[in-house]
Amino acid sequence: PCESLLMPCLSRVVAASSSIRAMRQADAVGEGKEGLLFLNKKKQKTDLLRKREHMKLKIKAVSSEAKASAMIYGALPFVMLGLLSVMSPDYVLPLFVDPRGQMMLAAGLGSISVGAFVMWRMTQFEI
């Protein structure tokens, strides 16, 4: 009774293994051309990914450089005001005491604020 059940199963296994061998041989024949195409596409994709990563690093470096320049340009008027206040306080005092000087300070701060905002927007890169 066991032999009658095992024989059909064994014959299916033999048929399946021979068809698997045939498929492997067919793959081996077609693999030469298709394999080269696959490797070529894979190389192109890795090159593209490498170039993208390189560009991201370049953009990050340029952005950092622009941010540093923006900080220097933004701080320069305040540094100059501080130096002038230390070197010649009588020269700077009318800016804070006289109403016209206060208006000039307000206009200067407004101008600096607009410039700082523009520089901040310029350094915000989408990667």
MMTF fields as JSON, N, C-alpha, C and O atoms, coordinates in Angstrom:
{
  "mmtfVersion": "1.0.0",
  "mmtfProducer": "UNKNOWN",
  "numBonds": 507,
  "numAtoms": 508,
  "numGroups": 127,
  "numChains": 1,
  "numModels": 1,
  "chainsPerModel": [1],
  "groupsPerChain": [127],
  "chainIdList": ["A"],
  "bondAtomList": [4, 2, 8, 6, 12, 10, 16, 14, 20, 18, 24, 22, 28, 26, 32, 30, 36, 34, 40, 38, 44, 42, 48, 46, 52, 50, 56, 54, 60, 58, 64, 62, 68, 66, 72, 70, 76, 74, 80, 78, 84, 82, 88, 86, 92, 90, 96, 94, 100, 98, 104, 102, 108, 106, 112, 110, 116, 114, 120, 118, 124, 122, 128, 126, 132, 130, 136, 134, 140, 138, 144, 142, 148, 146, 152, 150, 156, 154, 160, 158, 164, 162, 168, 166, 172, 170, 176, 174, 180, 178, 184, 182, 188, 186, 192, 190, 196, 194, 200, 198, 204, 202, 208, 206, 212, 210, 216, 214, 220, 218, 224, 222, 228, 226, 232, 230, 236, 234, 240, 238, 244, 242, 248, 246, 252, 250, 256, 254, 260, 258, 264, 262, 268, 266, 272, 270, 276, 274, 280, 278, 284, 282, 288, 286, 292, 290, 296, 294, 300, 298, 304, 302, 308, 306, 312, 310, 316, 314, 320, 318, 324, 322, 328, 326, 332, 330, 336, 334, 340, 338, 344, 342, 348, 346, 352, 350, 356, 354, 360, 358, 364, 362, 368, 366, 372, 370, 376, 374, 380, 378, 384, 382, 388, 386, 392, 390, 396, 394, 400, 398, 404, 402, 408, 406, 412, 410, 416, 414, 420, 418, 424, 422, 428, 426, 432, 430, 436, 434, 440, 438, 444, 442, 448, 446, 452, 450, 456, 454, 460, 458, 464, 462, 468, 466, 472, 470, 476, 474, 480, 478, 484, 482, 488, 486, 492, 490, 496, 494, 500, 498, 504, 502],
  "bondOrderList": [1, 1, 1, 1, 1, 1, 1, 1, 1, 1, 1, 1, 1, 1, 1, 1, 1, 1, 1, 1, 1, 1, 1, 1, 1, 1, 1, 1, 1, 1, 1, 1, 1, 1, 1, 1, 1, 1, 1, 1, 1, 1, 1, 1, 1, 1, 1, 1, 1, 1, 1, 1, 1, 1, 1, 1, 1, 1, 1, 1, 1, 1, 1, 1, 1, 1, 1, 1, 1, 1, 1, 1, 1, 1, 1, 1, 1, 1, 1, 1, 1, 1, 1, 1, 1, 1, 1, 1, 1, 1, 1, 1, 1, 1, 1, 1, 1, 1, 1, 1, 1, 1, 1, 1, 1, 1, 1, 1, 1, 1, 1, 1, 1, 1, 1, 1, 1, 1, 1, 1, 1, 1, 1, 1, 1, 1],
  "groupList": [{"groupName": "PRO", "atomNameList": ["N", "CA", "C", "O"], "elementList": ["N", "C", "C", "O"], "formalChargeList": [0, 0, 0, 0], "bondAtomList": [1, 0, 2, 1, 3, 2], "bondOrderList": [1, 1, 2], "singleLetterCode": "P", "chemCompType": "L-PEPTIDE LINKING"}, {"groupName": "CYS", "atomNameList": ["N", "CA", "C", "O"], "elementList": ["N", "C", "C", "O"], "formalChargeList": [0, 0, 0, 0], "bondAtomList": [1, 0, 2, 1, 3, 2], "bondOrderList": [1, 1, 2], "singleLetterCode": "C", "chemCompType": "L-PEPTIDE LINKING"}, {"groupName": "GLU", "atomNameList": ["N", "CA", "C", "O"], "elementList": ["N", "C", "C", "O"], "formalChargeList": [0, 0, 0, 0], "bondAtomList": [1, 0, 2, 1, 3, 2], "bondOrderList": [1, 1, 2], "singleLetterCode": "E", "chemCompType": "L-PEPTIDE LINKING"}, {"groupName": "SER", "atomNameList": ["N", "CA", "C", "O"], "elementList": ["N", "C", "C", "O"], "formalChargeList": [0, 0, 0, 0], "bondAtomList": [1, 0, 2, 1, 3, 2], "bondOrderList": [1, 1, 2], "singleLetterCode": "S", "chemCompType": "L-PEPTIDE LINKING"}, {"groupName": "LEU", "atomNameList": ["N", "CA", "C", "O"], "elementList": ["N", "C", "C", "O"], "formalChargeList": [0, 0, 0, 0], "bondAtomList": [1, 0, 2, 1, 3, 2], "bondOrderList": [1, 1, 2], "singleLetterCode": "L", "chemCompType": "L-PEPTIDE LINKING"}, {"groupName": "MET", "atomNameList": ["N", "CA", "C", "O"], "elementList": ["N", "C", "C", "O"], "formalChargeList": [0, 0, 0, 0], "bondAtomList": [1, 0, 2, 1, 3, 2], "bondOrderList": [1, 1, 2], "singleLetterCode": "M", "chemCompType": "L-PEPTIDE LINKING"}, {"groupName": "ARG", "atomNameList": ["N", "CA", "C", "O"], "elementList": ["N", "C", "C", "O"], "formalChargeList": [0, 0, 0, 0], "bondAtomList": [1, 0, 2, 1, 3, 2], "bondOrderList": [1, 1, 2], "singleLetterCode": "R", "chemCompType": "L-PEPTIDE LINKING"}, {"groupName": "VAL", "atomNameList": ["N", "CA", "C", "O"], "elementList": ["N", "C", "C", "O"], "formalChargeList": [0, 0, 0, 0], "bondAtomList": [1, 0, 2, 1, 3, 2], "bondOrderList": [1, 1, 2], "singleLetterCode": "V", "chemCompType": "L-PEPTIDE LINKING"}, {"groupName": "ALA", "atomNameList": ["N", "CA", "C", "O"], "elementList": ["N", "C", "C", "O"], "formalChargeList": [0, 0, 0, 0], "bondAtomList": [1, 0, 2, 1, 3, 2], "bondOrderList": [1, 1, 2], "singleLetterCode": "A", "chemCompType": "L-PEPTIDE LINKING"}, {"groupName": "ILE", "atomNameList": ["N", "CA", "C", "O"], "elementList": ["N", "C", "C", "O"], "formalChargeList": [0, 0, 0, 0], "bondAtomList": [1, 0, 2, 1, 3, 2], "bondOrderList": [1, 1, 2], "singleLetterCode": "I", "chemCompType": "L-PEPTIDE LINKING"}, {"groupName": "GLN", "atomNameList": ["N", "CA", "C", "O"], "elementList": ["N", "C", "C", "O"], "formalChargeList": [0, 0, 0, 0], "bondAtomList": [1, 0, 2, 1, 3, 2], "bondOrderList": [1, 1, 2], "singleLetterCode": "Q", "chemCompType": "L-PEPTIDE LINKING"}, {"groupName": "ASP", "atomNameList": ["N", "CA", "C", "O"], "elementList": ["N", "C", "C", "O"], "formalChargeList": [0, 0, 0, 0], "bondAtomList": [1, 0, 2, 1, 3, 2], "bondOrderList": [1, 1, 2], "singleLetterCode": "D", "chemCompType": "L-PEPTIDE LINKING"}, {"groupName": "GLY", "atomNameList": ["N", "CA", "C", "O"], "elementList": ["N", "C", "C", "O"], "formalChargeList": [0, 0, 0, 0], "bondAtomList": [1, 0, 2, 1, 3, 2], "bondOrderList": [1, 1, 2], "singleLetterCode": "G", "chemCompType": "PEPTIDE LINKING"}, {"groupName": "LYS", "atomNameList": ["N", "CA", "C", "O"], "elementList": ["N", "C", "C", "O"], "formalChargeList": [0, 0, 0, 0], "bondAtomList": [1, 0, 2, 1, 3, 2], "bondOrderList": [1, 1, 2], "singleLetterCode": "K", "chemCompType": "L-PEPTIDE LINKING"}, {"groupName": "PHE", "atomNameList": ["N", "CA", "C", "O"], "elementList": ["N", "C", "C", "O"], "formalChargeList": [0, 0, 0, 0], "bondAtomList": [1, 0, 2, 1, 3, 2], "bondOrderList": [1, 1, 2], "singleLetterCode": "F", "chemCompType": "L-PEPTIDE LINKING"}, {"groupName": "ASN", "atomNameList": ["N", "CA", "C", "O"], "elementList": ["N", "C", "C", "O"], "formalChargeList": [0, 0, 0, 0], "bondAtomList": [1, 0, 2, 1, 3, 2], "bondOrderList": [1, 1, 2], "singleLetterCode": "N", "chemCompType": "L-PEPTIDE LINKING"}, {"groupName": "THR", "atomNameList": ["N", "CA", "C", "O"], "elementList": ["N", "C", "C", "O"], "formalChargeList": [0, 0, 0, 0], "bondAtomList": [1, 0, 2, 1, 3, 2], "bondOrderList": [1, 1, 2], "singleLetterCode": "T", "chemCompType": "L-PEPTIDE LINKING"}, {"groupName": "HIS", "atomNameList": ["N", "CA", "C", "O"], "elementList": ["N", "C", "C", "O"], "formalChargeList": [0, 0, 0, 0], "bondAtomList": [1, 0, 2, 1, 3, 2], "bondOrderList": [1, 1, 2], "singleLetterCode": "H", "chemCompType": "L-PEPTIDE LINKING"}, {"groupName": "TYR", "atomNameList": ["N", "CA", "C", "O"], "elementList": ["N", "C", "C", "O"], "formalChargeList": [0, 0, 0, 0], "bondAtomList": [1, 0, 2, 1, 3, 2], "bondOrderList": [1, 1, 2], "singleLetterCode": "Y", "chemCompType": "L-PEPTIDE LINKING"}, {"groupName": "TRP", "atomNameList": ["N", "CA", "C", "O"], "elementList": ["N", "C", "C", "O"], "formalChargeList": [0, 0, 0, 0], "bondAtomList": [1, 0, 2, 1, 3, 2], "bondOrderList": [1, 1, 2], "singleLetterCode": "W", "chemCompType": "L-PEPTIDE LINKING"}],
  "groupTypeList": [0, 1, 2, 3, 4, 4, 5, 0, 1, 4, 3, 6, 7, 7, 8, 8, 3, 3, 3, 9, 6, 8, 5, 6, 10, 8, 11, 8, 7, 12, 2, 12, 13, 2, 12, 4, 4, 14, 4, 15, 13, 13, 13, 10, 13, 16, 11, 4, 4, 6, 13, 6, 2, 17, 5, 13, 4, 13, 9, 13, 8, 7, 3, 3, 2, 8, 13, 8, 3, 8, 5, 9, 18, 12, 8, 4, 0, 14, 7, 5, 4, 12, 4, 4, 3, 7, 5, 3, 0, 11, 18, 7, 4, 0, 4, 14, 7, 11, 0, 6, 12, 10, 5, 5, 4, 8, 8, 12, 4, 12, 3, 9, 3, 7, 12, 8, 14, 7, 5, 19, 6, 5, 16, 10, 14, 2, 9],
  "groupIdList": [1, 2, 3, 4, 5, 6, 7, 8, 9, 10, 11, 12, 13, 14, 15, 16, 17, 18, 19, 20, 21, 22, 23, 24, 25, 26, 27, 28, 29, 30, 31, 32, 33, 34, 35, 36, 37, 38, 39, 40, 41, 42, 43, 44, 45, 46, 47, 48, 49, 50, 51, 52, 53, 54, 55, 56, 57, 58, 59, 60, 61, 62, 63, 64, 65, 66, 67, 68, 69, 70, 71, 72, 73, 74, 75, 76, 77, 78, 79, 80, 81, 82, 83, 84, 85, 86, 87, 88, 89, 90, 91, 92, 93, 94, 95, 96, 97, 98, 99, 100, 101, 102, 103, 104, 105, 106, 107, 108, 109, 110, 111, 112, 113, 114, 115, 116, 117, 118, 119, 120, 121, 122, 123, 124, 125, 126, 127],
  "secStructList": [7, 2, 2, 2, 2, 2, 2, 2, 2, 2, 2, 2, 2, 2, 2, 2, 2, 2, 2, 2, 2, 2, 2, 2, 2, 2, 2, 2, 2, 2, 2, 2, 2, 2, 2, 2, 2, 2, 2, 2, 2, 2, 2, 2, 2, 2, 2, 2, 2, 2, 2, 2, 2, 2, 2, 2, 2, 2, 2, 2, 2, 2, 2, 2, 2, 2, 2, 2, 2, 2, 2, 2, 2, 2, 2, 2, 2, 2, 2, 2, 2, 2, 2, 2, 2, 2, 2, 7, 2, 2, 2, 2, 2, 2, 2, 2, 2, 1, 2, 2, 2, 2, 2, 2, 2, 2, 2, 2, 2, 2, 2, 2, 2, 2, 2, 2, 2, 2, 2, 2, 2, 2, 6, 7, 7, 7, 7],
  "xCoordList": [0.817, 0.0, 0.861, 0.489, 1.987, 2.836, 3.486, 3.67, 3.837, 4.494, 3.57, 4.018, 2.305, 1.363, 1.202, 0.884, 1.412, 1.331, 2.642, 2.633, 3.774, 5.078, 5.461, 6.101, 5.098, 5.509, 5.029, 5.833, 3.762, 3.359, 4.096, 4.429, 4.342, 5.061, 6.488, 6.977, 7.161, 8.531, 8.599, 9.527, 7.64, 7.657, 7.454, 8.037, 6.643, 6.465, 7.756, 8.113, 8.452, 9.702, 10.731, 11.431, 10.837, 11.805, 11.452, 12.342, 10.181, 9.757, 10.039, 10.482, 9.784, 10.017, 11.498, 11.883, 12.338, 13.773, 14.339, 15.252, 13.82, 14.312, 13.86, 14.602, 12.647, 12.206, 12.99, 13.246, 13.367, 14.185, 15.558, 16.1, 16.128, 17.42, 17.329, 18.225, 16.242, 16.055, 15.937, 16.491, 15.211, 15.08, 16.421, 16.725, 17.224, 18.545, 19.439, 20.177, 19.376, 20.18, 19.731, 20.567, 18.431, 17.921, 18.342, 18.675, 18.325, 18.771, 20.253, 20.671, 21.044, 22.479, 22.769, 23.695, 22.0, 22.216, 21.852, 22.607, 20.699, 20.256, 20.93, 20.837, 21.601, 22.192, 23.35, 23.61, 24.045, 25.195, 24.818, 25.391, 23.865, 23.455, 22.665, 22.933, 21.704, 20.875, 21.684, 21.454, 22.62, 23.462, 24.297, 24.461, 24.834, 25.614, 24.732, 25.152, 23.522, 22.598, 22.265, 22.225, 22.026, 21.711, 22.877, 22.685, 24.098, 25.266, 25.482, 25.863, 25.232, 25.379, 24.376, 24.734, 23.127, 22.101, 22.441, 22.26, 22.931, 23.293, 24.444, 24.438, 25.432, 26.559, 26.083, 26.523, 25.186, 24.66, 23.906, 24.028, 23.132, 22.356, 23.277, 23.055, 24.298, 25.222, 25.993, 26.249, 26.366, 27.043, 26.136, 26.577, 24.861, 23.897, 23.731, 23.712, 23.61, 23.464, 24.705, 24.605, 25.877, 27.124, 27.189, 27.594, 26.786, 26.792, 25.792, 26.077, 24.624, 23.635, 24.182, 24.03, 24.818, 25.39, 26.476, 26.574, 27.297, 28.348, 27.744, 28.258, 26.663, 26.003, 25.383, 25.417, 24.819, 24.268, 25.358, 25.137, 26.533, 27.638, 28.111, 28.438, 28.147, 28.538, 27.546, 27.946, 26.261, 25.225, 25.327, 25.165, 25.597, 25.735, 26.925, 26.846, 28.031, 29.22, 28.948, 29.314, 28.314, 28.007, 27.031, 27.165, 26.061, 25.085, 25.767, 25.46, 26.682, 27.398, 28.247, 28.33, 28.868, 29.681, 28.805, 29.187, 27.652, 26.735, 26.204, 26.054, 25.92, 25.433, 26.503, 26.195, 27.752, 28.836, 28.991, 29.167, 28.928, 29.022, 27.855, 28.034, 26.668, 25.483, 25.621, 25.228, 26.171, 26.353, 27.369, 27.196, 28.425, 29.436, 28.832, 29.004, 28.123, 27.507, 26.444, 26.282, 25.725, 24.701, 25.274, 24.676, 26.422, 27.026, 27.883, 28.159, 28.302, 29.235, 28.719, 29.493, 27.476, 27.026, 27.059, 27.395, 26.708, 26.708, 28.131, 28.394, 29.038, 30.446, 31.001, 31.696, 30.691, 31.176, 30.585, 31.288, 29.298, 28.683, 29.362, 29.607, 29.662, 30.364, 31.757, 32.165, 32.498, 33.845, 33.8, 34.597, 32.867, 32.74, 32.339, 32.8, 31.49, 31.071, 32.246, 32.343, 33.13, 34.295, 35.319, 35.879, 35.566, 36.618, 36.184, 36.973, 34.926, 34.454, 32.99, 32.108, 32.717, 31.332, 30.549, 29.338, 31.228, 30.536, 30.019, 29.019, 30.677, 30.26, 28.987, 28.148, 28.831, 27.71, 26.524, 25.39, 26.762, 25.71, 24.484, 23.368, 24.623, 23.43, 22.48, 21.287, 22.99, 22.095, 21.066, 19.931, 21.456, 20.56, 19.759, 18.69, 20.258, 19.629, 18.689, 17.554, 19.141, 18.374, 17.268, 17.52, 16.04, 14.96, 15.284, 14.868, 16.026, 16.427, 17.384, 17.312, 18.267, 19.184, 18.43, 18.763, 17.41, 16.591, 15.835, 15.673, 15.371, 14.707, 15.695, 15.346, 16.92, 17.952, 18.273, 18.447, 18.35, 18.585, 17.442, 17.678, 16.202, 15.051, 15.073, 14.802, 15.397, 15.479, 16.609, 16.463, 17.736, 18.866, 18.531, 18.869, 17.859, 17.467, 16.464, 16.524, 15.532, 14.577, 15.273, 14.965, 16.211, 16.975, 17.799, 17.847, 18.441, 19.236, 18.332, 18.704, 17.14, 16.203, 15.759, 15.713, 15.431, 15.032, 16.192, 15.998, 17.393, 18.567, 18.859, 19.203, 18.72, 18.955, 17.928, 18.266, 16.678, 15.639, 15.926, 15.782, 16.331, 16.649, 17.832, 17.804, 18.862, 20.025, 19.646, 20.139, 18.78, 18.337, 17.588, 17.799, 16.707, 15.945, 16.867, 16.623, 17.93, 18.857, 19.676, 20.107, 19.894, 20.722, 19.909, 20.479, 18.598, 17.75, 17.606, 16.777, 18.419, 18.398, 17.556, 17.609, 16.781, 16.032, 16.931, 17.386, 17.177, 18.033, 17.167, 17.68],
  "yCoordList": [-1.195, 0.0, 1.26, 2.24, 1.276, 2.464, 2.718, 3.869, 1.644, 1.808, 2.486, 3.296, 2.171, 2.77, 4.274, 5.027, 4.708, 6.138, 6.859, 8.012, 6.173, 6.801, 6.941, 7.927, 6.004, 6.018, 7.27, 7.898, 7.663, 8.9, 10.14, 11.048, 10.165, 11.298, 11.36, 12.437, 10.214, 10.17, 10.566, 11.261, 10.135, 10.493, 12.003, 12.591, 12.636, 14.087, 14.819, 15.826, 14.291, 14.91, 14.84, 15.821, 13.696, 13.542, 14.489, 15.122, 14.598, 15.486, 16.947, 17.727, 17.306, 18.677, 19.007, 20.105, 18.069, 18.339, 18.462, 19.256, 17.696, 17.812, 19.134, 19.74, 19.58, 20.872, 22.02, 23.036, 21.861, 22.882, 22.946, 24.031, 21.765, 21.737, 22.417, 23.163, 22.154, 22.763, 24.287, 25.026, 24.749, 26.201, 26.829, 27.933, 26.145, 26.661, 26.764, 27.737, 25.762, 25.807, 26.95, 27.633, 27.165, 28.263, 29.608, 30.537, 29.707, 30.944, 31.186, 32.32, 30.12, 30.249, 30.73, 31.515, 30.276, 30.694, 32.172, 32.93, 32.586, 33.97, 34.908, 36.125, 34.384, 35.204, 36.038, 37.105, 35.607, 36.347, 37.752, 38.715, 37.888, 39.199, 39.973, 41.152, 39.319, 39.979, 40.342, 41.378, 39.492, 39.776, 41.024, 41.833, 41.175, 42.372, 43.622, 44.666, 43.513, 44.643, 45.009, 46.184, 43.981, 44.208, 44.89, 45.852, 44.382, 44.976, 46.416, 47.279, 46.662, 48.016, 48.964, 50.075, 48.53, 49.355, 49.582, 50.68, 48.544, 48.663, 49.656, 50.458, 49.6, 50.527, 51.958, 52.874, 52.157, 53.49, 54.035, 55.211, 53.17, 53.606, 53.965, 54.971, 53.164, 53.487, 54.766, 55.564, 54.97, 56.221, 57.415, 58.445, 57.274, 58.352, 58.661, 59.825, 57.61, 57.816, 58.465, 59.316, 58.063, 58.661, 60.143, 60.972, 60.472, 61.87, 62.703, 63.85, 62.133, 62.852, 63.159, 64.272, 62.169, 62.365, 63.434, 64.269, 63.4, 64.407, 65.804, 66.759, 65.931, 67.222, 67.704, 68.896, 66.778, 67.159, 67.747, 68.747, 67.119, 67.627, 68.992, 69.867, 69.171, 70.468, 71.55, 72.64, 71.254, 72.218, 72.566, 73.722, 71.555, 71.804, 72.715, 73.59, 72.512, 73.348, 74.784, 75.726, 74.959, 76.306, 77.0, 78.194, 76.257, 76.818, 77.264, 78.335, 76.458, 76.825, 78.077, 78.942, 78.156, 79.333, 80.579, 81.639, 80.464, 81.606, 82.013, 83.203, 81.041, 81.37, 82.113, 83.059, 81.683, 82.363, 83.796, 84.717, 83.992, 85.351, 86.209, 87.381, 85.63, 86.38, 86.802, 87.909, 85.932, 86.291, 87.427, 88.323, 87.371, 88.432, 89.754, 90.777, 89.738, 90.975, 91.5, 92.712, 90.609, 91.039, 91.63, 92.533, 91.14, 91.615, 92.857, 93.58, 93.105, 94.21, 95.585, 96.313, 95.99, 97.316, 97.459, 98.523, 96.378, 96.442, 96.491, 97.163, 95.784, 95.827, 97.234, 97.774, 97.822, 99.176, 100.196, 101.096, 100.05, 100.948, 100.805, 101.802, 99.59, 99.36, 99.965, 100.587, 99.79, 100.366, 101.893, 102.528, 102.476, 103.929, 104.445, 105.502, 103.702, 104.119, 104.108, 104.97, 103.147, 103.067, 104.138, 104.785, 104.328, 105.255, 106.725, 107.584, 106.997, 108.386, 108.425, 108.524, 108.348, 108.319, 109.589, 109.524, 110.751, 112.006, 111.995, 112.646, 111.279, 111.203, 110.364, 110.671, 109.309, 108.37, 108.797, 108.412, 109.576, 109.955, 110.618, 110.303, 111.511, 112.116, 111.099, 111.372, 109.949, 108.916, 108.46, 108.138, 108.434, 107.929, 109.041, 108.772, 110.282, 111.385, 112.188, 112.474, 112.539, 113.384, 112.566, 111.429, 113.117, 112.378, 112.01, 110.957, 112.878, 112.534, 111.341, 110.491, 111.279, 110.148, 108.869, 107.799, 108.985, 107.803, 107.313, 106.11, 108.264, 107.854, 107.153, 106.176, 107.655, 107.011, 105.609, 104.675, 105.467, 104.137, 103.178, 102.02, 103.672, 102.828, 102.421, 101.267, 103.374, 103.058, 102.059, 101.132, 102.259, 101.334, 99.93, 98.943, 99.844, 98.518, 97.84, 96.63, 98.641, 98.079, 97.561, 96.474, 98.341, 97.932, 96.682, 95.771, 96.638, 95.457, 94.234, 93.13, 94.436, 93.314, 92.755, 91.539, 93.643, 93.187, 92.457, 91.399, 93.017, 92.375, 91.018, 90.067, 90.932, 89.645, 88.602, 87.434, 89.028, 88.1, 87.615, 86.429, 88.533, 88.149, 87.183, 86.189, 87.471, 86.57, 85.215, 84.185, 85.205, 83.931, 83.111, 81.902, 83.756, 83.04, 82.511, 81.445, 83.266, 82.854, 81.637, 80.862, 81.464, 80.338, 79.09, 78.064, 79.148, 77.981, 77.201, 77.542, 76.141, 75.335, 74.101, 73.479, 73.746, 72.488, 71.42, 71.555, 70.365, 69.285, 68.089, 67.066],
  "zCoordList": [0.0, 0.0, 0.0, -0.646, 0.691, 0.724, -0.621, -1.018, -1.331, -2.634, -3.623, -4.435, -3.57, -4.513, -4.251, -5.172, -3.032, -2.723, -3.037, -3.469, -2.819, -3.017, -4.486, -4.851, -5.324, -6.729, -7.462, -8.151, -7.348, -8.044, -7.509, -8.271, -6.201, -5.618, -6.142, -6.482, -6.211, -6.704, -8.177, -8.59, -8.953, -10.37, -10.55, -11.461, -9.702, -9.775, -9.399, -10.011, -8.375, -7.945, -9.057, -9.308, -9.731, -10.823, -11.964, -12.531, -12.31, -13.394, -13.028, -13.871, -11.786, -11.359, -11.371, -11.774, -10.934, -10.901, -12.306, -12.533, -13.248, -14.619, -15.247, -16.019, -14.917, -15.456, -14.81, -15.456, -13.546, -12.88, -13.538, -13.752, -13.863, -14.547, -15.905, -16.297, -16.617, -17.935, -17.809, -18.622, -16.781, -16.593, -16.234, -16.686, -15.432, -15.078, -16.307, -16.458, -17.19, -18.403, -19.307, -19.898, -19.42, -20.236, -19.647, -20.383, -18.321, -17.673, -17.932, -18.167, -17.888, -18.101, -19.514, -19.716, -20.492, -21.879, -22.04, -22.648, -21.5, -21.635, -20.669, -20.829, -19.677, -18.638, -19.144, -18.588, -20.157, -20.679, -21.077, -20.568, -21.975, -22.468, -21.407, -21.173, -20.773, -19.776, -18.538, -17.916, -18.193, -17.032, -17.236, -16.323, -18.466, -18.762, -18.718, -18.218, -19.237, -19.198, -17.753, -17.388, -16.941, -15.531, -14.823, -14.078, -15.062, -14.413, -14.868, -14.078, -16.157, -16.684, -16.029, -15.637, -15.912, -15.264, -13.795, -13.269, -13.143, -11.73, -11.554, -10.619, -12.456, -12.387, -12.616, -11.923, -13.584, -13.846, -12.627, -12.283, -11.987, -10.821, -9.656, -8.982, -9.413, -8.321, -8.627, -7.725, -9.897, -10.265, -10.021, -9.511, -10.389, -10.179, -8.689, -8.289, -7.873, -6.427, -5.837, -4.953, -6.325, -5.847, -6.212, -5.397, -7.448, -7.885, -7.086, -6.74, -6.79, -5.984, -4.6, -4.096, -3.987, -2.648, -2.693, -1.794, -3.755, -3.913, -4.05, -3.467, -4.811, -4.981, -3.669, -3.364, -2.894, -1.594, -0.694, -0.01, -0.704, 0.112, -0.381, 0.42, -1.712, -2.269, -1.861, -1.455, -1.968, -1.606, -0.123, 0.269, 0.69, 2.126, 2.411, 3.272, 1.688, 1.883, 1.443, 2.147, 0.293, -0.192, 0.755, 1.024, 1.253, 2.182, 3.472, 3.997, 3.983, 5.213, 5.0, 5.871, 3.837, 3.517, 3.434, 3.931, 2.82, 2.698, 4.069, 4.345, 4.926, 6.269, 7.073, 7.798, 6.942, 7.661, 7.155, 7.954, 5.847, 5.29, 5.761, 6.094, 5.789, 6.23, 7.693, 8.06, 8.517, 9.93, 10.087, 10.912, 9.283, 9.353, 8.896, 9.558, 7.763, 7.258, 8.216, 8.356, 8.87, 9.817, 11.086, 11.671, 11.524, 12.771, 12.576, 13.533, 11.349, 11.089, 11.541, 12.162, 11.276, 11.744, 13.265, 13.784, 13.983, 15.444, 15.997, 16.994, 15.35, 15.767, 15.549, 16.409, 14.395, 14.106, 15.091, 15.55, 15.413, 16.387, 17.746, 18.426, 18.138, 19.407, 19.402, 20.384, 18.304, 18.217, 18.252, 18.942, 17.505, 17.511, 18.895, 19.326, 19.577, 20.927, 21.89, 22.763, 21.737, 22.621, 22.259, 23.144, 20.961, 20.523, 20.635, 21.028, 20.287, 20.309, 20.732, 19.879, 22.031, 22.504, 22.157, 21.943, 22.098, 21.766, 20.323, 20.019, 19.461, 18.053, 17.905, 17.058, 18.715, 18.594, 19.455, 19.17, 20.488, 21.442, 20.798, 21.21, 19.819, 19.212, 18.561, 18.427, 18.162, 17.6, 18.628, 18.275, 19.882, 20.92, 21.613, 22.161, 21.595, 22.321, 21.415, 21.799, 20.255, 19.329, 18.645, 18.246, 18.498, 17.835, 16.381, 15.898, 15.688, 14.311, 14.304, 13.416, 15.279, 15.406, 15.725, 15.216, 16.571, 16.887, 15.658, 15.453, 14.838, 13.588, 12.654, 11.991, 12.609, 11.782, 12.303, 11.52, 13.633, 14.22, 13.874, 13.53, 13.969, 13.642, 12.17, 11.838, 11.282, 9.852, 9.598, 8.801, 10.286, 10.124, 10.605, 9.951, 11.764, 12.276, 11.349, 11.131, 10.802, 9.849, 8.606, 8.116, 8.099, 6.92, 7.194, 6.367, 8.344, 8.721, 8.864, 8.466, 9.436, 9.6, 8.253, 8.065, 7.317, 5.975, 5.303, 4.705, 5.398, 4.796, 5.418, 4.716, 6.747, 7.426, 6.986, 6.796, 6.824, 6.366, 4.946, 4.649, 4.075, 2.688, 2.658, 1.932, 3.438, 3.473, 4.053, 3.594, 5.053, 5.631, 4.598, 4.497, 3.822, 2.784, 1.686, 1.12, 1.389, 0.336, 0.75, -0.104, 2.044, 2.501, 2.802, 3.174, 2.651, 2.896, 1.6, 0.756, 1.436, 0.225, 0.44, 1.501, -0.566, -0.569, -1.186, -2.322, -0.427, -0.948, -1.29, -1.744]
}
